[in-house]
Amino acid sequence: MTKENESRVMSRLFLEIASSTSDVPVGDALEFRRNEYGLSRRNFSLLLGLQESHYSEVVNGKKRLSLNATKRAYAIGVPAEVLLQQTEQSE
């Protein structure tokens, strides 16, 4: 077995990363999970550690999730690919 050179490894990994992105907006993923659990916006925002108004702004794409809310969203099943895209889009 031959060892892959570093530039080939980097190219392959960049392609894998690029193909793993999600087109689902963070707000849609959050609303899907909220509806799946049958929670009100108020209770779901509390679960994420957000004020209800901030949660609404996140769902409408006007604000990003805080780091703590992102961790909590991941813990309740929002895919990491969706949560990480908000970081990539802001850079």
Backbone atoms as SQL, in Angstrom:
CREATE TABLE atoms (id INTEGER PRIMARY KEY, chain TEXT, resi INTEGER, resn TEXT, atom TEXT, x REAL, y REAL, z REAL);
INSERT INTO atoms VALUES
  (1, 'A', 1, 'MET', 'N', 0.843, -1.180, 0.000),
  (2, 'A', 1, 'MET', 'CA', 0.000, 0.000, 0.000),
  (3, 'A', 1, 'MET', 'C', 0.889, 1.244, 0.000),
  (4, 'A', 2, 'THR', 'N', 0.645, 2.144, -0.945),
  (5, 'A', 2, 'THR', 'CA', 1.448, 3.359, -1.029),
  (6, 'A', 2, 'THR', 'C', 0.813, 4.470, -0.219),
  (7, 'A', 3, 'LYS', 'N', 1.688, 5.278, 0.326),
  (8, 'A', 3, 'LYS', 'CA', 1.215, 6.401, 1.128),
  (9, 'A', 3, 'LYS', 'C', 0.823, 7.553, 0.207),
  (10, 'A', 4, 'GLU', 'N', -0.338, 8.139, 0.474),
  (11, 'A', 4, 'GLU', 'CA', -0.846, 9.258, -0.307),
  (12, 'A', 4, 'GLU', 'C', -0.058, 10.515, 0.059),
  (13, 'A', 5, 'ASN', 'N', 0.380, 11.275, -0.958),
  (14, 'A', 5, 'ASN', 'CA', 1.140, 12.479, -0.624),
  (15, 'A', 5, 'ASN', 'C', 0.224, 13.536, -0.007),
  (16, 'A', 6, 'GLU', 'N', 0.830, 14.477, 0.667),
  (17, 'A', 6, 'GLU', 'CA', 0.087, 15.463, 1.458),
  (18, 'A', 6, 'GLU', 'C', -0.873, 16.297, 0.610),
  (19, 'A', 7, 'SER', 'N', -0.459, 16.717, -0.569),
  (20, 'A', 7, 'SER', 'CA', -1.337, 17.554, -1.389),
  (21, 'A', 7, 'SER', 'C', -2.569, 16.772, -1.853),
  (22, 'A', 8, 'ARG', 'N', -2.407, 15.484, -2.143),
  (23, 'A', 8, 'ARG', 'CA', -3.564, 14.663, -2.526),
  (24, 'A', 8, 'ARG', 'C', -4.519, 14.491, -1.356),
  (25, 'A', 9, 'VAL', 'N', -3.957, 14.289, -0.158),
  (26, 'A', 9, 'VAL', 'CA', -4.790, 14.151, 1.040),
  (27, 'A', 9, 'VAL', 'C', -5.586, 15.428, 1.265),
  (28, 'A', 10, 'MET', 'N', -4.903, 16.573, 1.170),
  (29, 'A', 10, 'MET', 'CA', -5.574, 17.857, 1.380),
  (30, 'A', 10, 'MET', 'C', -6.668, 18.066, 0.340),
  (31, 'A', 11, 'SER', 'N', -6.401, 17.763, -0.907),
  (32, 'A', 11, 'SER', 'CA', -7.405, 17.914, -1.969),
  (33, 'A', 11, 'SER', 'C', -8.609, 17.029, -1.710),
  (34, 'A', 12, 'ARG', 'N', -8.357, 15.790, -1.355),
  (35, 'A', 12, 'ARG', 'CA', -9.448, 14.852, -1.093),
  (36, 'A', 12, 'ARG', 'C', -10.296, 15.311, 0.087),
  (37, 'A', 13, 'LEU', 'N', -9.632, 15.765, 1.147),
  (38, 'A', 13, 'LEU', 'CA', -10.365, 16.212, 2.329),
  (39, 'A', 13, 'LEU', 'C', -11.188, 17.470, 2.048),
  (40, 'A', 14, 'PHE', 'N', -10.632, 18.408, 1.273),
  (41, 'A', 14, 'PHE', 'CA', -11.392, 19.610, 0.911),
  (42, 'A', 14, 'PHE', 'C', -12.630, 19.250, 0.096),
  (43, 'A', 15, 'LEU', 'N', -12.506, 18.284, -0.792),
  (44, 'A', 15, 'LEU', 'CA', -13.668, 17.838, -1.572),
  (45, 'A', 15, 'LEU', 'C', -14.724, 17.205, -0.680),
  (46, 'A', 16, 'GLU', 'N', -14.303, 16.425, 0.298),
  (47, 'A', 16, 'GLU', 'CA', -15.246, 15.800, 1.226),
  (48, 'A', 16, 'GLU', 'C', -15.975, 16.859, 2.056),
  (49, 'A', 17, 'ILE', 'N', -15.228, 17.854, 2.495),
  (50, 'A', 17, 'ILE', 'CA', -15.840, 18.922, 3.282),
  (51, 'A', 17, 'ILE', 'C', -16.853, 19.692, 2.435),
  (52, 'A', 18, 'ALA', 'N', -16.473, 20.017, 1.218),
  (53, 'A', 18, 'ALA', 'CA', -17.354, 20.782, 0.332),
  (54, 'A', 18, 'ALA', 'C', -18.630, 20.025, 0.017),
  (55, 'A', 19, 'SER', 'N', -18.552, 18.722, -0.105),
  (56, 'A', 19, 'SER', 'CA', -19.741, 17.941, -0.448),
  (57, 'A', 19, 'SER', 'C', -20.624, 17.658, 0.759),
  (58, 'A', 20, 'SER', 'N', -20.149, 17.959, 1.964),
  (59, 'A', 20, 'SER', 'CA', -20.937, 17.655, 3.155),
  (60, 'A', 20, 'SER', 'C', -21.760, 18.839, 3.646),
  (61, 'A', 21, 'THR', 'N', -21.769, 19.949, 2.914),
  (62, 'A', 21, 'THR', 'CA', -22.535, 21.103, 3.352),
  (63, 'A', 21, 'THR', 'C', -24.028, 20.876, 3.133),
  (64, 'A', 22, 'SER', 'N', -24.801, 21.577, 3.902),
  (65, 'A', 22, 'SER', 'CA', -26.248, 21.434, 3.850),
  (66, 'A', 22, 'SER', 'C', -26.879, 22.707, 3.313),
  (67, 'A', 23, 'ASP', 'N', -27.945, 22.551, 2.544),
  (68, 'A', 23, 'ASP', 'CA', -28.664, 23.711, 2.031),
  (69, 'A', 23, 'ASP', 'C', -29.859, 24.076, 2.910),
  (70, 'A', 24, 'VAL', 'N', -30.033, 23.369, 4.011),
  (71, 'A', 24, 'VAL', 'CA', -31.151, 23.624, 4.911),
  (72, 'A', 24, 'VAL', 'C', -30.792, 24.807, 5.812),
  (73, 'A', 25, 'PRO', 'N', -31.606, 25.858, 5.807),
  (74, 'A', 25, 'PRO', 'CA', -31.341, 26.983, 6.702),
  (75, 'A', 25, 'PRO', 'C', -31.464, 26.577, 8.171),
  (76, 'A', 26, 'VAL', 'N', -30.693, 27.232, 9.015),
  (77, 'A', 26, 'VAL', 'CA', -30.703, 26.929, 10.443),
  (78, 'A', 26, 'VAL', 'C', -32.116, 27.084, 11.010),
  (79, 'A', 27, 'GLY', 'N', -32.804, 28.146, 10.612),
  (80, 'A', 27, 'GLY', 'CA', -34.156, 28.384, 11.118),
  (81, 'A', 27, 'GLY', 'C', -35.112, 27.254, 10.777),
  (82, 'A', 28, 'ASP', 'N', -35.021, 26.724, 9.564),
  (83, 'A', 28, 'ASP', 'CA', -35.886, 25.607, 9.167),
  (84, 'A', 28, 'ASP', 'C', -35.581, 24.353, 9.979),
  (85, 'A', 29, 'ALA', 'N', -34.296, 24.106, 10.209),
  (86, 'A', 29, 'ALA', 'CA', -33.909, 22.930, 10.995),
  (87, 'A', 29, 'ALA', 'C', -34.397, 23.054, 12.434),
  (88, 'A', 30, 'LEU', 'N', -34.299, 24.259, 12.990),
  (89, 'A', 30, 'LEU', 'CA', -34.781, 24.476, 14.357),
  (90, 'A', 30, 'LEU', 'C', -36.294, 24.295, 14.437),
  (91, 'A', 31, 'GLU', 'N', -37.003, 24.869, 13.477),
  (92, 'A', 31, 'GLU', 'CA', -38.465, 24.741, 13.475),
  (93, 'A', 31, 'GLU', 'C', -38.905, 23.286, 13.276),
  (94, 'A', 32, 'PHE', 'N', -38.195, 22.549, 12.449),
  (95, 'A', 32, 'PHE', 'CA', -38.501, 21.141, 12.257),
  (96, 'A', 32, 'PHE', 'C', -38.369, 20.387, 13.579),
  (97, 'A', 33, 'ARG', 'N', -37.264, 20.617, 14.274),
  (98, 'A', 33, 'ARG', 'CA', -37.033, 19.926, 15.550),
  (99, 'A', 33, 'ARG', 'C', -38.070, 20.362, 16.586),
  (100, 'A', 34, 'ARG', 'N', -38.396, 21.654, 16.603),
  (101, 'A', 34, 'ARG', 'CA', -39.384, 22.163, 17.565),
  (102, 'A', 34, 'ARG', 'C', -40.734, 21.497, 17.335),
  (103, 'A', 35, 'ASN', 'N', -41.148, 21.429, 16.070),
  (104, 'A', 35, 'ASN', 'CA', -42.427, 20.789, 15.741),
  (105, 'A', 35, 'ASN', 'C', -42.401, 19.298, 16.038),
  (106, 'A', 36, 'GLU', 'N', -41.262, 18.682, 15.806),
  (107, 'A', 36, 'GLU', 'CA', -41.131, 17.253, 16.084),
  (108, 'A', 36, 'GLU', 'C', -41.356, 16.956, 17.565),
  (109, 'A', 37, 'TYR', 'N', -40.881, 17.857, 18.436),
  (110, 'A', 37, 'TYR', 'CA', -41.072, 17.678, 19.873),
  (111, 'A', 37, 'TYR', 'C', -42.414, 18.228, 20.361),
  (112, 'A', 38, 'GLY', 'N', -43.127, 18.947, 19.504),
  (113, 'A', 38, 'GLY', 'CA', -44.417, 19.504, 19.881),
  (114, 'A', 38, 'GLY', 'C', -44.312, 20.637, 20.885),
  (115, 'A', 39, 'LEU', 'N', -43.241, 21.413, 20.812),
  (116, 'A', 39, 'LEU', 'CA', -43.027, 22.506, 21.758),
  (117, 'A', 39, 'LEU', 'C', -43.447, 23.839, 21.165),
  (118, 'A', 40, 'SER', 'N', -43.874, 24.729, 22.031),
  (119, 'A', 40, 'SER', 'CA', -44.182, 26.089, 21.596),
  (120, 'A', 40, 'SER', 'C', -42.864, 26.815, 21.337),
  (121, 'A', 41, 'ARG', 'N', -42.941, 27.926, 20.605),
  (122, 'A', 41, 'ARG', 'CA', -41.728, 28.713, 20.358),
  (123, 'A', 41, 'ARG', 'C', -41.127, 29.195, 21.668),
  (124, 'A', 42, 'ARG', 'N', -41.988, 29.558, 22.586),
  (125, 'A', 42, 'ARG', 'CA', -41.517, 30.047, 23.887),
  (126, 'A', 42, 'ARG', 'C', -40.718, 28.972, 24.613),
  (127, 'A', 43, 'ASN', 'N', -41.282, 27.775, 24.703),
  (128, 'A', 43, 'ASN', 'CA', -40.600, 26.700, 25.421),
  (129, 'A', 43, 'ASN', 'C', -39.336, 26.241, 24.703),
  (130, 'A', 44, 'PHE', 'N', -39.396, 26.210, 23.379),
  (131, 'A', 44, 'PHE', 'CA', -38.210, 25.786, 22.628),
  (132, 'A', 44, 'PHE', 'C', -37.090, 26.807, 22.775),
  (133, 'A', 45, 'SER', 'N', -37.433, 28.088, 22.746),
  (134, 'A', 45, 'SER', 'CA', -36.405, 29.110, 22.920),
  (135, 'A', 45, 'SER', 'C', -35.793, 29.026, 24.323),
  (136, 'A', 46, 'LEU', 'N', -36.603, 28.724, 25.318),
  (137, 'A', 46, 'LEU', 'CA', -36.082, 28.534, 26.678),
  (138, 'A', 46, 'LEU', 'C', -35.127, 27.342, 26.726),
  (139, 'A', 47, 'LEU', 'N', -35.489, 26.280, 26.041),
  (140, 'A', 47, 'LEU', 'CA', -34.646, 25.092, 25.974),
  (141, 'A', 47, 'LEU', 'C', -33.278, 25.426, 25.378),
  (142, 'A', 48, 'LEU', 'N', -33.269, 26.294, 24.385),
  (143, 'A', 48, 'LEU', 'CA', -32.020, 26.706, 23.752),
  (144, 'A', 48, 'LEU', 'C', -31.287, 27.786, 24.549),
  (145, 'A', 49, 'GLY', 'N', -31.937, 28.334, 25.559),
  (146, 'A', 49, 'GLY', 'CA', -31.323, 29.387, 26.358),
  (147, 'A', 49, 'GLY', 'C', -31.429, 30.755, 25.714),
  (148, 'A', 50, 'LEU', 'N', -32.481, 30.950, 24.913),
  (149, 'A', 50, 'LEU', 'CA', -32.684, 32.210, 24.195),
  (150, 'A', 50, 'LEU', 'C', -33.976, 32.883, 24.633),
  (151, 'A', 51, 'GLN', 'N', -34.030, 34.190, 24.428),
  (152, 'A', 51, 'GLN', 'CA', -35.299, 34.883, 24.573),
  (153, 'A', 51, 'GLN', 'C', -36.130, 34.553, 23.341),
  (154, 'A', 52, 'GLU', 'N', -37.442, 34.546, 23.499),
  (155, 'A', 52, 'GLU', 'CA', -38.310, 34.196, 22.383),
  (156, 'A', 52, 'GLU', 'C', -38.104, 35.129, 21.187),
  (157, 'A', 53, 'SER', 'N', -37.873, 36.413, 21.439),
  (158, 'A', 53, 'SER', 'CA', -37.663, 37.357, 20.338),
  (159, 'A', 53, 'SER', 'C', -36.364, 37.055, 19.587),
  (160, 'A', 54, 'HIS', 'N', -35.335, 36.657, 20.304),
  (161, 'A', 54, 'HIS', 'CA', -34.064, 36.304, 19.657),
  (162, 'A', 54, 'HIS', 'C', -34.246, 35.035, 18.822),
  (163, 'A', 55, 'TYR', 'N', -34.992, 34.072, 19.351),
  (164, 'A', 55, 'TYR', 'CA', -35.257, 32.845, 18.608),
  (165, 'A', 55, 'TYR', 'C', -35.980, 33.164, 17.293),
  (166, 'A', 56, 'SER', 'N', -36.963, 34.054, 17.356),
  (167, 'A', 56, 'SER', 'CA', -37.689, 34.449, 16.143),
  (168, 'A', 56, 'SER', 'C', -36.760, 35.084, 15.120),
  (169, 'A', 57, 'GLU', 'N', -35.823, 35.893, 15.578),
  (170, 'A', 57, 'GLU', 'CA', -34.863, 36.526, 14.667),
  (171, 'A', 57, 'GLU', 'C', -33.935, 35.485, 14.037),
  (172, 'A', 58, 'VAL', 'N', -33.578, 34.452, 14.786),
  (173, 'A', 58, 'VAL', 'CA', -32.752, 33.371, 14.242),
  (174, 'A', 58, 'VAL', 'C', -33.539, 32.620, 13.168),
  (175, 'A', 59, 'VAL', 'N', -34.780, 32.291, 13.471),
  (176, 'A', 59, 'VAL', 'CA', -35.619, 31.558, 12.520),
  (177, 'A', 59, 'VAL', 'C', -35.826, 32.365, 11.243),
  (178, 'A', 60, 'ASN', 'N', -35.945, 33.678, 11.372),
  (179, 'A', 60, 'ASN', 'CA', -36.145, 34.552, 10.207),
  (180, 'A', 60, 'ASN', 'C', -34.846, 34.931, 9.508),
  (181, 'A', 61, 'GLY', 'N', -33.708, 34.422, 9.990),
  (182, 'A', 61, 'GLY', 'CA', -32.429, 34.667, 9.346),
  (183, 'A', 61, 'GLY', 'C', -31.810, 36.015, 9.643),
  (184, 'A', 62, 'LYS', 'N', -32.307, 36.706, 10.657),
  (185, 'A', 62, 'LYS', 'CA', -31.782, 38.033, 10.973),
  (186, 'A', 62, 'LYS', 'C', -30.630, 37.986, 11.967),
  (187, 'A', 63, 'LYS', 'N', -30.565, 36.942, 12.769),
  (188, 'A', 63, 'LYS', 'CA', -29.490, 36.782, 13.755),
  (189, 'A', 63, 'LYS', 'C', -28.989, 35.355, 13.723),
  (190, 'A', 64, 'ARG', 'N', -27.796, 35.178, 14.260),
  (191, 'A', 64, 'ARG', 'CA', -27.206, 33.843, 14.362),
  (192, 'A', 64, 'ARG', 'C', -27.410, 33.310, 15.773),
  (193, 'A', 65, 'LEU', 'N', -27.312, 32.004, 15.903),
  (194, 'A', 65, 'LEU', 'CA', -27.370, 31.391, 17.220),
  (195, 'A', 65, 'LEU', 'C', -26.100, 31.695, 17.993),
  (196, 'A', 66, 'SER', 'N', -26.231, 31.847, 19.296),
  (197, 'A', 66, 'SER', 'CA', -25.042, 31.985, 20.135),
  (198, 'A', 66, 'SER', 'C', -24.368, 30.617, 20.230),
  (199, 'A', 67, 'LEU', 'N', -23.162, 30.600, 20.722),
  (200, 'A', 67, 'LEU', 'CA', -22.428, 29.337, 20.846),
  (201, 'A', 67, 'LEU', 'C', -23.164, 28.362, 21.763),
  (202, 'A', 68, 'ASN', 'N', -23.652, 28.849, 22.899),
  (203, 'A', 68, 'ASN', 'CA', -24.371, 27.965, 23.825),
  (204, 'A', 68, 'ASN', 'C', -25.652, 27.428, 23.205),
  (205, 'A', 69, 'ALA', 'N', -26.384, 28.264, 22.489),
  (206, 'A', 69, 'ALA', 'CA', -27.613, 27.803, 21.832),
  (207, 'A', 69, 'ALA', 'C', -27.288, 26.798, 20.734),
  (208, 'A', 70, 'THR', 'N', -26.163, 26.994, 20.047),
  (209, 'A', 70, 'THR', 'CA', -25.743, 26.050, 19.017),
  (210, 'A', 70, 'THR', 'C', -25.437, 24.697, 19.637),
  (211, 'A', 71, 'LYS', 'N', -24.744, 24.685, 20.754),
  (212, 'A', 71, 'LYS', 'CA', -24.439, 23.432, 21.453),
  (213, 'A', 71, 'LYS', 'C', -25.718, 22.727, 21.883),
  (214, 'A', 72, 'ARG', 'N', -26.660, 23.491, 22.401),
  (215, 'A', 72, 'ARG', 'CA', -27.924, 22.891, 22.850),
  (216, 'A', 72, 'ARG', 'C', -28.736, 22.363, 21.669),
  (217, 'A', 73, 'ALA', 'N', -28.726, 23.102, 20.568),
  (218, 'A', 73, 'ALA', 'CA', -29.446, 22.648, 19.378),
  (219, 'A', 73, 'ALA', 'C', -28.853, 21.336, 18.869),
  (220, 'A', 74, 'TYR', 'N', -27.539, 21.227, 18.894),
  (221, 'A', 74, 'TYR', 'CA', -26.884, 19.982, 18.476),
  (222, 'A', 74, 'TYR', 'C', -27.263, 18.845, 19.426),
  (223, 'A', 75, 'ALA', 'N', -27.305, 19.141, 20.715),
  (224, 'A', 75, 'ALA', 'CA', -27.625, 18.115, 21.712),
  (225, 'A', 75, 'ALA', 'C', -29.041, 17.559, 21.542),
  (226, 'A', 76, 'ILE', 'N', -29.948, 18.358, 20.989),
  (227, 'A', 76, 'ILE', 'CA', -31.317, 17.861, 20.809),
  (228, 'A', 76, 'ILE', 'C', -31.581, 17.369, 19.396),
  (229, 'A', 77, 'GLY', 'N', -30.513, 17.278, 18.584),
  (230, 'A', 77, 'GLY', 'CA', -30.657, 16.606, 17.309),
  (231, 'A', 77, 'GLY', 'C', -30.599, 17.436, 16.046),
  (232, 'A', 78, 'VAL', 'N', -30.299, 18.720, 16.131),
  (233, 'A', 78, 'VAL', 'CA', -30.131, 19.509, 14.913),
  (234, 'A', 78, 'VAL', 'C', -28.763, 19.137, 14.341),
  (235, 'A', 79, 'PRO', 'N', -28.690, 18.726, 13.082),
  (236, 'A', 79, 'PRO', 'CA', -27.422, 18.257, 12.515),
  (237, 'A', 79, 'PRO', 'C', -26.308, 19.303, 12.561),
  (238, 'A', 80, 'ALA', 'N', -25.109, 18.836, 12.827),
  (239, 'A', 80, 'ALA', 'CA', -23.947, 19.717, 12.907),
  (240, 'A', 80, 'ALA', 'C', -23.707, 20.451, 11.590),
  (241, 'A', 81, 'GLU', 'N', -23.960, 19.784, 10.447),
  (242, 'A', 81, 'GLU', 'CA', -23.738, 20.424, 9.146),
  (243, 'A', 81, 'GLU', 'C', -24.569, 21.692, 9.006),
  (244, 'A', 82, 'VAL', 'N', -25.781, 21.640, 9.516),
  (245, 'A', 82, 'VAL', 'CA', -26.680, 22.794, 9.439),
  (246, 'A', 82, 'VAL', 'C', -26.195, 23.900, 10.375),
  (247, 'A', 83, 'LEU', 'N', -25.817, 23.524, 11.581),
  (248, 'A', 83, 'LEU', 'CA', -25.379, 24.513, 12.558),
  (249, 'A', 83, 'LEU', 'C', -24.053, 25.152, 12.164),
  (250, 'A', 84, 'LEU', 'N', -23.176, 24.399, 11.545),
  (251, 'A', 84, 'LEU', 'CA', -21.878, 24.936, 11.155),
  (252, 'A', 84, 'LEU', 'C', -21.958, 25.864, 9.956),
  (253, 'A', 85, 'GLN', 'N', -22.970, 25.713, 9.137),
  (254, 'A', 85, 'GLN', 'CA', -23.060, 26.569, 7.960),
  (255, 'A', 85, 'GLN', 'C', -23.269, 28.023, 8.335),
  (256, 'A', 86, 'GLN', 'N', -23.870, 28.317, 9.477),
  (257, 'A', 86, 'GLN', 'CA', -24.043, 29.719, 9.866),
  (258, 'A', 86, 'GLN', 'C', -22.697, 30.362, 10.135),
  (259, 'A', 87, 'THR', 'N', -21.717, 29.603, 10.594),
  (260, 'A', 87, 'THR', 'CA', -20.376, 30.131, 10.813),
  (261, 'A', 87, 'THR', 'C', -19.692, 30.377, 9.488),
  (262, 'A', 88, 'GLU', 'N', -19.823, 29.452, 8.541),
  (263, 'A', 88, 'GLU', 'CA', -19.189, 29.583, 7.233),
  (264, 'A', 88, 'GLU', 'C', -19.756, 30.756, 6.456),
  (265, 'A', 89, 'GLN', 'N', -21.070, 30.987, 6.549),
  (266, 'A', 89, 'GLN', 'CA', -21.697, 32.059, 5.789),
  (267, 'A', 89, 'GLN', 'C', -21.301, 33.434, 6.301),
  (268, 'A', 90, 'SER', 'N', -20.953, 33.537, 7.570),
  (269, 'A', 90, 'SER', 'CA', -20.627, 34.847, 8.131),
  (270, 'A', 90, 'SER', 'C', -19.171, 35.231, 7.922),
  (271, 'A', 91, 'GLU', 'N', -18.341, 34.305, 7.459),
  (272, 'A', 91, 'GLU', 'CA', -16.919, 34.593, 7.269),
  (273, 'A', 91, 'GLU', 'C', -16.654, 35.250, 5.940);
